[in-house]
Amino acid sequence: MMDSLTIPVRCSSSSSSYLSISPNPKSKIARLKFRAKKLSFSVFKSVKSVQSDHNSTSSSSSPIMFSKMNRIAFSCSVASISAPAPAAADLAISRLRRLVSEFQSSIGPADRVRRLLQYAEHLPPLDESKRMARNRVMGCTAQVWVEVTMDGEGRMRFWADSDSEVTRGFCACLVFILDGALPGEVLNLKTEDLTALNVGAKSRANTWYNVLISMQKRTKALVAEREGKVVGEPFPSLVITADEIVPKGSYAEAQARYLFPDESKVSELAKVLQEKRIGIVAHFYMDPEVQGVLTAAQKQWPHIHISDSLVMADRAVKMAEAGCQFIAVLGVDFMSENVRAILDQAGFEKVGVYRMSKEQIGCSLADAAATPSYMNYLQTASLSPPSLHVIYINTSLETKALAHELVPTITCTSSNVVQTILQAFAQVPNLTVYYGPDSYMGANIAELFKQMTMMSDEEIAEIHPQHNRDSLRSLLPQLRYYQDGTCIVHHLFGHEVVEKLNEMYSDSFLTAHFEVPGEMFSLAMEARRRGMGIVGSTQNILDFIKQRVQEALDRNTNDHLQFVLGTESGMITSIVAAVRPMLNPVDTFSRRSDIKVEIVFPVSSDSVTRSSKNSSDLSKLVVVPGVASGEGCSIHGGCASCPYMKMNSLTALLKVCRQLPDEIGTLSAYEAGRFNSQTSSGKPIADVGCEPILHMRHFQAARELPEQLVHQILGHHENGKAVSLS
């Protein structure tokens, strides 16, 4: 147990005094008498005077650290006030060591919390004028404010406050460590350095981390300002409030333009859908104009559904059960193939399924899995039994069928891939898993499992009850992933985007699809560990945003929540549709606070559709070429819009709907075709291709691989020869 801890009591921006305090818990009366004897009235008056000056001065003044008399458990030694300060280069690290030593001497969690409360008592309250939105720290359950300045000697000065006493204790400790330190010291402090303080609950650790990240972000900005560096342009964003939507930047303006669609177009679409009993299933990544009209038309015609690819086929079946005669699929071709096959499996062969283009609506991932290279990858897998092929749902039905003939195969989505692979390893001894075709997702899964080996067995069991550190270490060499498949949308969330996010958005909520490159994945995972991020599917991202907005509403305080959208920008329509009713409920009396939700698009603000027909030198293009000129795809930022998805235009949708029923074959090129061909073993492509999907359905319902699939894995090789997967 430490005898004393020296703490700075600063009375000006250029000088520091040091006050030694020592834990000495006694009865309340005894402690009060002890302090009264040790602390002279003149010192107390001086301290209170400086504190008063701080509360009335500008942000350039310096804070006074631990200026109040401790009412609970500290005694003050006046003799130590003139103790020399540590060297500037050692300031933060020496204070951190003292703090760690003190907290580690605590007997248990309750004792450490009491210490935080003791520190909270000594943190001067932040002036009310500093409790503004720009000083708020996002990601904390309580309200937290941080004010940061740089003094004339180039040292950082920090003030912090919170409406929670425990959080004030965190703030007090961080101010103690960093106040008066050089910028390099502030930026070199890592979140993991704070784990030694052992504050207990994860939510409390998150508070440490989020306040520190906020301090560091503001330190970077002040250093850049002092050095005369030009701060980069912010990413375009859309601010959602109860009363309005405010776009910032030309790209955001392009996205916002269709959030409130033309009512005549909405009525026209709803009317034709009702008359001809047409259901619509559309992906989150749809064009904003189409999504705006679809979202509004849902109020007049219920058989319109926007989701990720997993749910689209299921909803099509429900629409058929409700009497829809046709299903319009707004997505890429593998989605319409899946809808067609699942409807046939459910007995709705007569329900027509239509695409939105005569041309192929491709997908870079689906194309990657339809190559000889991918089949060679699976040939290798077939030679190393027992093996399981986990194939991403973003692939064609034919690919799923051909793959399943080579290696027992189960489909996965970005939301269930981790659980699928963990369950497979737990359920089948000595298994090797081959994942594909998304190379980034495969690498991210492997990295995630590697990170999990550093967690406790209890934490791992919360993710999957049949795994621990040893089992995770043993499965890592048995996990393979395809090396040459990427999504063109998520591919450009690379180094330049990550650098800018680190520089300007480190304290924001960060969402990322599982398909993003590793650098972006690592950034999102770090944010996730401190409660500030999500890595997963489009639905996971939407749910995360809704959850954080609801938490802000529950706190009933004015708040500005900033989310970086690390996936296709088409999601903005669904985000707005989900968030606006939360901010502006039907019952206006239930509106409790002013919440702003800002969605940041990690792209150049000039990344909007433009013609490239007259350019012969692609290296000079601002916009990466693609269908519709690749709207949102910029070499200076992320590729926030899928050019293939934008082939599903409102014009095409209305054209198809008006011509149904297609009695003379005008729409034959738009029909989602059935696979009449067979696999090499003579089985229908449609039947074999659906089997991996059905295996996934079983897993989702039962949380284990179906017995049929396990039998296929274990019986696929007998005497070194492949057997039928029937």
N, C-alpha and C positions, 0 to 999 in steps of 0.2 A: 504493500500500500504506500502510495506516495505521501511524504510528509507535507509537501507544498507544491504548488503550481504557480509559476510566475506568469502573470497576465498583463498585457499592456493597457495602461490608462493614458490615452492620448489627449492632450489639451490643445494641440495645434497641428497643422498639417506637416510641420517640419520636425517635430520633436515627439519623443515617446517616453513615458515613464512606465515603470513596471511594478505591479502590485502582486505580492505573494499571498495566496490563499490556501488554506489547508483544511481538508475535511475533518470535522471533529463533531459528529452528531451527539448531542446531549438532549436533555429535556429542553422544551421551547424556552422556558423562563431562564434556565441556566445559559443557553446560547445567547439570548438577548443581553443578559448582564455581561457576558464575556465580551461581546462586541462593543458594548457601551464603554467598557474599560479600555479596549485596545484601539479604538478608533476615535481620534480627537475630533472635536467639533469643527476646528478649522479645516481639517482635511475633508470632512463631510461637506462643509459649506463650499469648499473649492470644487469638489466633484459635482455637486448639484448645480453649481454655477455654470460649469462647462457643459453639462447635460442640457441645461436650459438654453445656452447659446446654440448648441447643435440643433435643437428643435425649431429655432427661429432663423437659422441661416440658410444660405443657398446650398445646392447640391455639391458645390466645390469644397465645403467645409469637411472636416474629418470627424468620423464618429468617435464616441468615447466608449470603450469596451468595458463591460462589467462595472458600471459607474455607481450602481445602487448598493446600499448595504444589503447583504444577504440575510433574509429573514429566517432561513431554515438551517443550513449546515456549514457555513463558512466563517472563519475568523480572519481578520485583516491585520497584516503586519505593516505598520506605517514605516518602519525602518527600511523596508525593502523597496520603497517607491522609487528610489534613485538607482536601482540596480541597472547595470549596463545592458543594452539591447544586443541580441545576437547579430552576427554579421548578416548583411542583407541577403547574401547568396544562400545562407542557411536558415533564414527566418521561418519559412513555411514548414520545412521538413523537421526542424527542431520542435516547433509547436505541435506538429502532428504527432511526433513521438511522445511528447508529454501527455497529449490527450489520449493516445492509444494506451499508454501505460496506466493512466488513471482509470479508463473504462475497463481495461482488462483486469484490474484489481477488484472490480465489483463482483460480488458473490453470485448474483443472478440477474435475470432480465428485469425484475422489479426494481432492483437497486440501480441498474443502469438508467431506467426511465426516471427514477428519482433524481439522478444526477443531471439528466437533461432538463428536468423542471427547475433544478437549482440554477443551471446556466441560463435558462429562459428568464429568470428573475433579474438577471444582470444585463439583459439586452435592452438598450434604450428603445422606446417606441419610435417608430418611423413617423415623421411628420405627415399629417393627413394629406398635404399637397403632393407627397411622393407616392401615395397609394393610388396610382393611376394604372390604366390598362397596360401601358408599355412596360411597366415594371413588374407585372404579374409573372409568376412562374407557372407554366403549364404542367399538368400531370400530377399535381399534388391534390389530395383530397381536401385539405384546408386551403384557405387563401394565403398566398405567400407573395411578398413583394421584395424585390432586390434593387438597390440603387448602387451604381458603380461609377466612380470617377478616377481620374489619374492626377496625382499631385504634381507640383513643379519639379520634383526630383525623379519623376517617372515611375513612382510606386503606385500600386493600386489601392484604392480606398473603397471599402464596402460597407453598406448598411443593409439590413434585412429585418423583416418583421413578418408576423403571421397572426391569424386569429385563433390559432391553436397553440396552447402552451408547449406541448411536446415538439411541435414543429419550430416554435421559437427557440427551443433548446438546440435543435439541429442548426438553425441559422446562427445562433450565438457561437457554436463550436466552429462552424465554417468561417465566420468573420474572424474569430480568434486565430485560426490557422493562416488565413490569407491576407488579412488587412495589413497594409504596409509592405507586402511582398512585391518583388519585381514581376513584371508580366510573365516572364519565362517560368517562374516558379508556379504562378497561378495555372498556366497552361500545362505544365508538366504533372500536376497532381491528377492521378487517375482515379476513376470511380472505385476500382478494386482496392486502392489504398485505404479506402474508408471501411472496407469489410472487417478489418482488424478491430474496429470499434465495437463490433458485435452487438448491434442495437436490437437484434431479434427479428421481429416480423418483417416479411418482405416489403410490405407497404411502407414501413419506416425506412428501410434501406433505400427504397425508391425516392423518398424525400431527400435524403442526403444527395443522391445522384442528380436529381433534377435541379436542385438549387445550385449544385456545383456546375452543372452544364450551363445553366443560365449565366452564372458569374463568368465562366470562361468565354462564352459567346460575346458578352459585352466587353470583356477585356480585349478580345481580338479586334473588335470594332474600334475601340479607343486607340489601340496600337496602330491600326491602319490609318486612322485619322491623324494621329501625331506624325506619322511618317509620310503623310501626303499621298497615300495610295488611294486610287479611285475605287470606291466600293462598286461591285458589279450590279447590274440591273437585277432586280428581283424577278423570280419566275412569275408568269402570269397567274392570276388567281381569281376566284369567284367568292365573294363574301355574301353569305346567306343570313338574313335576319327575318324576324317575324313579319316585317313590313315591306322589305325590298330585297332585290338581288343586285349586287354591285360588282360588275366585272372590272378587273384591273389588267390592262394589256390587251392587245389586239386578238391574241389567241383566245383569251377568256371571253372577249366580246363575241367572237364567232360561236363559242359554245353556248353562251347565254341567249343568243338571238332566238333560239327555237324553244326555250323553256316555257314560253307562253305562246302556244301556236295559234294560227289562224282558225277561228271557230268554224268558219265555213268548211275548211278542210277536215276538221274533226267530225263535223256532222255528216259530211259526204262519205267519209270512211265508215263511220258507225252505221249509217243507213244501209250501205251495200253489204256489210258484214251480217247485219240482222236479216236482210231479205234473202241472202243466199246461204245462211247458216255456215259462215266461215269462221274458224278459230285461228288465232295467230299466236305462234310461239316465237319469241325474239330473244337474242342474246344481249347482255349488258353492253356490249361493245358497239351497239348499233349507232348509226348516224344520228346526231342530235336532233335534226329536223324530224326524222321518223319517230324517234323515241318521244319527242314532245307531243306529237299527234297521237301516238299509241297510248301514252299515259293519260291524256285527256279523254280519249275515246273509251277508256276502261269504265268510265262512269256511265256510259250509255250502253255498252256491250261488255258483259263480264268475261267473255271468252277470249281475252287478250292477256298474254302472260310474258313478262320480261324477267329473265333469270340467267344463271350460268348454264353451260351446256348439259350438265347432269340432269337437271330437272325438266328440260324442254320436252323430251319424249314422254315423260310421265304425265305432264300436263296435257299433251296432245291426246293421250289415251282418255283422260278425264273429259276432255272436250268432246271426243267421239262418243263417250258414254252419255253425255248431256244432249246429244243430237246433232252435233256439228257434222256437216257432210264433207267439208273440205278443211284442210289445215295448211295455212301459209307459214312457211318457215323462213324467218329472217335471220340468216346466219351464213356460215360457210357450208360447203357441200357435205362434209362428214356429218354435220348436224341433221340435215334433211335426210341423209341415208339412215341415220339412227332412228329418226322419227318414223320413217317408212317401215323399217324392220320391226320396231317395237309394236307399232300398230298392227302389223301382220301377225305378230306373235300373240297379240291380245284378241285376235279374231275380227279386226276391223279392216279387212283387205279392200273393202269397197270405198273406204274414206280416201279421197284424193289428197295427195301431199304435193305441194308446189314450192319451187324455189323462186328467186326473184330475178334471175338473169338467164339468158340463153347461153351465156359463156360459163366456163368453169369458174366457180367461186372457190378459190384455193385456200390453202393454209400452209405456211412454211413448215410447221411441225408435221402435219399430215403428209406433206410431200417428202419430208426427210425419212419417214418410216416406210415409204413406198419405193425405196431405192434398193438396188442390189447390195449396197453396203450394209443396209440394215438387215437384210436377209442373211448375209454372211455372218453378221453379229449373232443372229439367232441360231445359225448352224453351229457356231462355237458353243452356244449355250446347250444345244441338244447333245453335245458330246461329253458334258460334265454333269451327270445325274447325281443326286436329285436336284433339279433346277426348276425355278418358277420365273416366268416372264411377267413382269408387272408393266402393263402398257398404258400410257396416258390416254384418256378418253378422246383427246384431240387427234384422232387418227381415223382412217376410213374403215368401214365395215370389212372390206376385202383384206386390208392389212391385218385386222384382228383375226380374221379367219385363217389366213396363210400362216400367221405367227402361231396360232393355237395348234395348227397341224404339226409344227416343228417342236414347240415347247409348250407345256401346259401354261395357259395364260389367264390372267385376271386383269380387268380394267381398273383404273384408278382415276381419281380427280385430284386436283391440288389440295383439296380439303381433307381427303382421306388417305393420301398416299403414305404418310408416315405411319399411321395405324395399320394400314394394310401390310406394309413390309415388316413391321415389328411383330405383328401377329403371325405372319408366315414363318419367320425365324423361330418364334416360340412354339409353333405347332408342328413343324416338320424338322426332325433332327438332321444335322449336317447339310442343310439346304444352302444352295447358292441362288441369289436373286439377281436377275438381269432386268434392269429398268431402262425404259426408253419411251419416246425418242428424244425428250428434251434434255440436252446436255447440261444446261444451267441448273435445272431442277435436280438432276441426278447428283451433280456436284454439291448442291445445297443440302440435299438429304444426307449425303456422306458427311459433310461438315457439321450438320446438326447432330448426327449420332456421335461424332467425335467430341463435340462440346458436351453432350449428355454424359460422357464417361467421366467428366469432372464434377458432375452433380452427385449428391448423396443418393444412396439406394432408395431412401424414402421419397425423394423428389422424382426419381425415375419411375418409381412405382405409381405415382400419381398420373404419369403419362401412359404407362403400360404396366399393369400389375405383375406380369410374368418376366419382367426384365430388371436387371441391376447393372452395376458397372462392369462386372465380369462378363455377363452375357453380351453387353454392347461391344466390349473390346473384341470378343470372339467373333461377332458377326461382321465387323468392319471389313476384314479381308474377303468375306464372302459376298460382298455387295459390289455389283458391277453396274456401270451405266454407259449408255451410248455416247460417243464423243463428238458427233457431228450433226446435231439437230438443235435449232433455236427458233424462237418466235421472233419475227422481225419487229414486233411492237416492243417487246421487253428487252431485245438485244441492245438497244441504244441507251438503256439506263445504266451506263457504264461510268468510266472514271471521271469524265468532265462533270457529269451530273452529281456524282458522289462528292467531288471536291466542293461544288457550290452548295450542296446540302450541308456539308460540314461547316462551311464558312458562314452561311446565312440562316440555316434552318435547324441547327443542332438541338434547339430546345422545343421544336415542334413535334407534334404527333406524326409518326412516319408509318405509312402503309406500303407494303410491297407484295406483289404477286410472287408465288413460288418460282416463277419462270425468269426472274430478273438475274443478271450476272452476279457472280459471287461477291463483289465489292459492295454492291447495293444490298445484297442479302445480309452480309455481315453488319452493315450499318443498321438495317431494320431489326436484326436480331438483338443488337446492343440496345436499341430503343425498346424492344419488347421486354428485355430483362428488367428494365426500370419502369415498366408499365406505360411506356410511351409509344409502343408500336405493335404492329401485327404483320405476320408473314403468313400468307395463305391464299385462298381462292377469292374470287370477286365477291362471293357472298360473305366470306369471312371479313373482308374489308368493309363491306357495307354494315355488317353487324357491329364491328368495332366502332365505327363512327357513331352509329346510333347509341351504343352503350355509353360512350364518352359524353355525348350530348345529354343523355338522360341523367347521368351523374351530375353534370353541371346544373341541370334544371332542379334536381333534388337538393343541391346546395343552396338554391334560391338566392344566388348572388350574380351580379353582372359579370360576364365572362366573355373572353375572346378565345375561341379554340381554333388552332391552325393545324390543318391536316395536309401532309404531302401525299398526293395520289400517285403511288408507284405502280400504276397499271394504265390500261387504256382509258382515254379521257371520256369515252362514251358513257362511262359509269356515272358521270355528273348528273344526268337526268334522273336516274334512280336515287342518287344521293339527295338531290333537291326534293324529289317526291316524298322521300322518307323523313327528311329533316324539317321541312316547312310545317307540316301538321304538328310536329312536336313543339316547335317554337310558337306556333299560333293556333292553339286548339280551338275547337268550335265554341267551347265555353270561354269567352273572353275574360271572365272573372278569374279563371284559373291561371292566367298569365302571371308569372311570379317575378321574372327577372329579364334583363336585357342580355340575351345570349347572341353572340355573333359566331358563325361557323365559317371559317375561311378554308376553301379547298384550293391547294396549290398544284399547278400543273408543271412538272419539271421539264419544260420545253422552252425554246426561245419564243419570246412573245410575237415574233414575226413568222412563226411556223404555221402559216395558213395556206390553204390551197392556192396555187398559182401555176400558170402555164409554163412548161419547160420545152415546148415544141421547137422553139427557135434556138435552143442551146445545143451545141454539139459537144461541148466539153463538160462532162459530168462533174469534174473536180471543182468547177466554179459554181455549181448549183448550191443555193442555200437550203433547198428542200430536197431530201432524198426522194428520187423518183419512184413512182408506184401508181397504182390505180388512183384516179382523181388527184394526181400529182403528189400523193403521199401526204395529205394534210396532217400537220402535227409532227411530221418526221423531219428533224433538223440535225445536221452534223454538229450543231452547237448545243444540243440538249437531247432529251429522250424522244423516242418515237411514240407519241401519245395517242395516235390514231391508227387503226388497222385499215389499210387501203382496201383489203378484200371485203371487210365488213361494210365499207361504204358503197359497195356495189348494190346493196339492198336499199334502193332509193324509194321515196314515197311515190314517185311516178310509176315505178315498176310495180309496187304493191297495188296501187289503184288499177293499173292496167290488167293485172292478173285477176283481181277480184271482179272487175266489171265483165270479164269474158267467161267467167264460170257460170254454169257448167260448160265445159269445153266439148261440145257435141261434134265438132268437125275437126278437132285435133289442132286447133290454132296454137294451143299452149303446150304441145307435146315436148318442146325443147325445155320448158319450164318444169316439167314433171320430175319429181324425185324417182329415179328409176329403181326397179327391183333387180337384184342380182340373180340372174338365171343360170349363171355359170357354176361350176363345181370346183372343189378343191382337188388336189392330186389323188386323194383317196376316194373321190367320187361322191362327196357329200356337198349339199347345197351351200354356197358361200354365205347366204343369209342366215342359215341355221347355225353354222359353225361360228360365224362372226358375232352372233348374238350371245353365244355361250359365255365368253369372258365378261360380258355386261351382266348377265344373270348371276355369274359367280360374285360379282361386285355387289349386286342387289342383296344376295344372301349374306354377304359379309356385313353390309350396313345394318341388316335386320338382326343378325345373330351375334355379331362381333367376333366371328371366327370363320375361317375358310370352310366352304362346304365340303362334306365328305367326298363328294364326287371329284372335286378338284384335288384333294389330298390323295385320293386313289390314283388319279391321273399322274400326279407328281411321282409317287412311289412306284407306280407300275409302268411308267413311260419307257423304261429300259429293262428288258429281261434278256439276260445273256448277251448284253451289249447291243441289242437291236431295238429300234423304236417300235412301240406297239400302238394300236389305234387308241384315240382319245374318246371313244364312244362310252 
